[in-house]
Amino acid sequence: QVQLVESGGGLVQAGGSLRLSCAASGRTFSVLTIAWFRQTPGKEREPVAAISRSGGRVYYADSVKGRFTVSGDIAKNTVYLQMNNLKPEDTAVYYCSAGRFVLGDYWGQGTKVTVSS
């Protein structure tokens, strides 16, 4: 089992920044990818960014490219999502997911991000 805890969400004005953290514990040696997803009411959870264990491969959704940066070290059990130039449409609950692929087997409880216009 892998446990994930997200933090860093909050309320920010459009154009502002937030940094989310995902802290992993448990059998993290099995984790090859940590991904960030987000979800708004009535919509499916969508992938935002992901990073491989080595850090050599990253993924970004088109909607966040150039604004969000995923970083961290899975081996050290912490991954970050730096979010800059936030827009109201970025408002969502953000989740981190861990597993072999972007769509992981383990999920955190989520952290809410609200961007006001």
Legacy VTK file of the C-alpha trace (Angstrom):
# vtk DataFile Version 3.0
C-alpha trace
ASCII
DATASET POLYDATA
POINTS 117 float
0.000 0.000 0.000
0.997 3.573 -0.668
-0.436 6.528 1.205
-0.559 9.974 -0.380
-1.228 13.326 1.268
-1.682 16.497 -0.737
-1.264 19.974 0.672
-0.856 23.556 -0.467
-4.261 24.329 -1.886
-6.103 27.527 -1.138
-7.692 30.666 -2.500
-5.696 32.838 -4.882
-6.474 35.629 -7.307
-6.151 35.121 -11.035
-2.544 35.532 -12.071
-1.277 34.282 -8.739
0.678 31.175 -7.831
0.385 28.161 -5.570
2.622 25.189 -4.919
1.011 21.855 -4.158
2.874 19.067 -2.411
2.265 15.334 -2.539
3.873 13.353 0.270
4.046 9.597 -0.214
4.604 6.887 2.357
4.418 3.120 2.541
5.596 0.837 -0.263
6.850 3.699 -2.391
9.588 1.565 -3.929
6.889 0.220 -6.256
5.914 3.681 -7.511
7.166 4.546 -10.987
4.964 7.561 -11.700
3.295 10.252 -9.640
0.648 12.270 -11.391
-1.524 15.234 -10.558
-5.191 15.155 -11.524
-7.942 17.676 -10.963
-11.690 17.452 -10.783
-14.553 19.924 -10.767
-18.164 19.071 -9.876
-19.932 17.199 -12.624
-16.771 16.539 -14.607
-14.422 13.614 -14.867
-11.083 13.701 -13.136
-8.480 14.860 -15.659
-4.700 14.482 -15.660
-2.750 17.691 -15.255
0.888 16.659 -14.955
3.035 13.652 -14.168
6.622 12.779 -13.415
8.533 9.546 -13.665
10.569 8.078 -10.837
13.803 9.155 -12.460
12.427 12.606 -13.134
13.483 12.182 -16.725
9.976 12.087 -18.111
7.281 14.608 -17.436
3.817 15.113 -18.853
1.616 18.201 -18.968
-1.914 18.700 -20.162
-2.123 21.270 -22.932
-4.198 23.533 -20.717
-1.365 23.974 -18.195
1.754 23.861 -20.356
3.971 26.843 -19.701
2.198 27.640 -16.418
2.558 24.520 -14.257
5.745 22.675 -13.362
5.918 19.228 -11.789
9.050 18.422 -9.833
10.345 16.406 -6.956
11.867 13.071 -6.223
9.717 9.976 -5.926
12.586 8.178 -4.231
12.440 10.864 -1.547
8.666 10.546 -1.423
7.718 14.118 -2.314
6.456 15.594 -5.549
5.404 19.188 -6.150
3.173 21.015 -8.577
4.121 24.647 -9.017
1.189 26.509 -10.502
1.802 29.979 -11.910
-0.431 32.457 -13.727
-3.483 30.709 -12.334
-6.803 31.168 -14.089
-10.354 30.800 -12.760
-10.699 27.661 -14.881
-7.931 26.059 -12.811
-10.325 25.976 -9.874
-10.711 22.334 -8.860
-9.828 19.728 -6.299
-6.321 18.516 -7.087
-5.328 14.931 -6.390
-2.039 13.111 -6.636
-1.929 9.565 -7.868
0.853 7.003 -7.613
1.528 3.802 -9.471
3.225 2.358 -12.503
1.489 4.678 -14.953
-0.144 8.119 -14.996
-3.443 6.590 -13.916
-2.178 5.205 -10.656
-3.401 2.688 -8.153
-3.262 4.970 -5.150
-4.871 8.349 -4.545
-4.681 11.103 -1.988
-7.654 12.844 -0.444
-7.248 15.957 -2.576
-6.574 19.617 -1.929
-8.888 22.375 -3.100
-7.662 25.201 -5.294
-9.896 28.206 -5.881
-8.874 30.946 -8.290
-10.919 34.122 -8.126
-11.302 36.457 -11.080
LINES 1 118
117 0 1 2 3 4 5 6 7 8 9 10 11 12 13 14 15 16 17 18 19 20 21 22 23 24 25 26 27 28 29 30 31 32 33 34 35 36 37 38 39 40 41 42 43 44 45 46 47 48 49 50 51 52 53 54 55 56 57 58 59 60 61 62 63 64 65 66 67 68 69 70 71 72 73 74 75 76 77 78 79 80 81 82 83 84 85 86 87 88 89 90 91 92 93 94 95 96 97 98 99 100 101 102 103 104 105 106 107 108 109 110 111 112 113 114 115 116
